[in-house]
Amino acid sequence: MGCHLGECHYLEGNYRAQARVEAIRIALENCGIDPERFRMEWVSSAEATRFVDAVGRFSAHIKELGPNPLRVRKVEEKVEEKEVA
């Protein structure tokens, strides 16, 4: 999350974050992670309700996507290692 564009006391930080969003999505995809597991939201510190709503929606979305495939793969590899040993 970041401040609304043009409203951040860090001046340019949220613009830099916005510019990085697509790069992050590409990096996730290259690592085998669905880029839908990443989301950028613009929320001011005065928007508590909006913050709670955004976190709730994203949490529900992640639950719909299911477990992180990299974590599942790692657990499967550990199980295979134990079976071989």
C-alpha positions in Angstrom: 0.0 0.0 0.0 1.0 3.5 -0.5 -0.2 7.1 -0.2 -2.5 8.4 -3.0 -0.4 9.7 -5.8 0.5 13.4 -5.2 -0.4 13.2 -1.5 2.6 11.6 0.1 4.8 13.5 2.6 7.7 11.4 1.1 7.0 13.3 -2.1 8.1 10.9 -4.8 8.1 7.5 -3.0 4.7 6.5 -4.2 5.5 7.3 -7.8 8.6 5.2 -7.6 6.5 2.4 -6.1 4.0 2.7 -9.0 6.8 2.4 -11.5 8.1 -0.8 -9.8 4.7 -2.5 -9.8 5.0 -4.0 -13.3 8.6 -5.1 -12.7 7.5 -6.9 -9.5 4.7 -8.7 -11.4 7.1 -9.8 -14.1 9.7 -11.0 -11.5 7.0 -13.0 -9.7 5.8 -14.6 -12.9 9.4 -15.5 -13.8 9.8 -17.2 -10.4 6.6 -19.2 -11.0 4.4 -17.2 -8.7 1.0 -15.9 -10.0 1.3 -12.1 -10.2 -2.2 -12.0 -8.9 -0.6 -12.6 -5.5 0.7 -9.0 -5.6 -1.5 -5.9 -5.5 -0.8 -2.2 -5.1 -3.4 -0.1 -3.3 -3.4 3.6 -2.7 -4.7 4.4 0.8 -4.1 7.5 3.0 -3.5 7.3 6.7 -6.9 8.9 7.2 -8.7 6.1 5.4 -8.9 3.3 8.0 -12.0 1.8 6.6 -10.5 1.7 3.1 -7.4 0.1 4.5 -9.3 -2.6 6.3 -11.5 -3.3 3.2 -8.4 -3.5 1.0 -6.7 -6.0 3.3 -9.8 -8.1 3.6 -10.4 -8.2 -0.1 -6.8 -9.1 -0.8 -6.8 -11.8 1.9 -9.9 -13.3 0.4 -8.3 -13.2 -3.0 -5.2 -15.0 -1.8 -7.3 -17.7 -0.1 -9.1 -18.2 -3.5 -5.8 -18.6 -5.2 -4.8 -21.3 -2.7 -1.4 -22.2 -1.3 1.7 -20.6 -2.7 2.9 -23.1 -5.4 6.6 -22.6 -4.4 5.8 -23.5 -0.8 3.8 -26.6 -1.9 6.7 -27.7 -4.1 9.1 -27.2 -1.2 7.0 -29.4 1.1 6.6 -32.1 -1.6 10.4 -32.1 -2.0 10.9 -32.6 1.7 8.4 -35.4 1.8 10.2 -37.1 -1.2 13.6 -36.7 0.7 12.2 -38.4 3.7 10.7 -41.3 1.6 14.1 -41.8 0.0 16.0 -41.8 3.3 
